[in-house]
Every structure is written in C-alpha cells, then in structure tokens.
Amino acid sequence: MAGNRRCSRDLTRIESAKLSATLDLLRHGEVAGGMACFRGRQDDPLTAQGWQQMTRRLERFAPTTGWTQIISSPARRCAEFAAELSTTQSCPLMVEQALSERDFGAWEGQAVAAIAPADLANFWADPLGFTPAEAEPMAMFIQRVNSAWQQIVEQPPAHGLMITHGGVIRVILGAVLGIAAQRLTLIEVPPACFTRLRLPTAPGMLPTLVLHCPLDVE
C-alpha cells in the first residue's frame, strides 16, 4: 500500500511537470563604474568580477539538461554574457528591448550619494508619483516590462533563462506575487541574483516563485 501511495505521488509530480515550464532570472553582475549609481540606459560593460559572479551562480543552478532558450536585455552588461553563454550552450538567444532597465533620465550615471536627499526620499517613498527629470515614469516602465512578461507566460520556453536587470526582475516578481509598485524596492536583487519561476502551460494555473537567491549561499 505504501508503495502504491509513493508511486501515486511520483506520478503526480511527473504530470505536474508536464503542465509547467521553468524560467530562470539572472541579474547581471558587477559593472564597470561601480554599482552604487543610477544606471539604466548607460551602457557600461561587466567587470571581470561581474562576469565571474554570473558564471558561478549559473554553475550552481544550471539545469542538468541545459536551457532551451536564453532571453536577454540588449544592454552590454547582459547581452555580452548571454551571447557567449548561447554559443557555449548551443542554445538560441533572443534579445528583447522591453527587458531593458528603467531610463533614469537626468540621474543616469550619478552616484546615489550625489542625489539631493529630499529627491531621493521621494523617489523611494513614491515611485509612481515622483519621476526624476527626463526619466521614464515608473508606470510606463512597469507596463513595458509586464507586456514582455505576458508574452513569455503565454508561450514559455521549456526551461528558459532571462538575463536582465534588478528593476525588471522586481517588476516580474511584483506581477507574480501581487506586490504593489510602491513596495517593489523592498525586494533585494543584488548583482548576479538568481530567481526561478514555474510557468503554467495549462489553463487556470498561475506562475509561482520557486526560489529567489540574492546571496551566494553554499
């Protein structure tokens, strides 16, 4: 009887796997010029350490059968790593403009410490209401990312890898977990942060968070 129950559970897992796909999210690693600044459209490359951070993280979480598709932001800090991984893994690569980081306008390239404290406080406290000069409004950024996200959900790869930015990952997690825009900054997404989502391939199922690993924990 116990053996029958175990077989039943195993069969349930197999059937559940057939009804879902997997999407891994990887934030880029350390970037030239440092991380403590507003960097959206500014197209700085990865440092050697940043490249190593991403490599180590994927070595830890790579699926045994490999990824079936890589999706990347066009920014150099994402796309250059994605292109090399695509070649070494013999995996198709899609570069998606909508997965670019938010454009921070006049704040681009500025250190966080250089921003007026009052403006910075408003930026964190009211992301929908406060927009830096010439920056992409938060609502438009969320709409852009969610549009790309919905396209992936509707036709997910069997096991995809998305290489993108902290802001993009926060928006996607907000969509999956129902987190309000005002609280997205409470999600920590440090360099080379790895997240795994399960995506439904059958009607009536919702995406789920499998793991979110901001730290390099053994």
Order of alpha helices (4+ residues) and beta strands (2+ residues): alpha-beta-alpha-beta-alpha-beta-alpha-alpha-beta-alpha-beta-beta
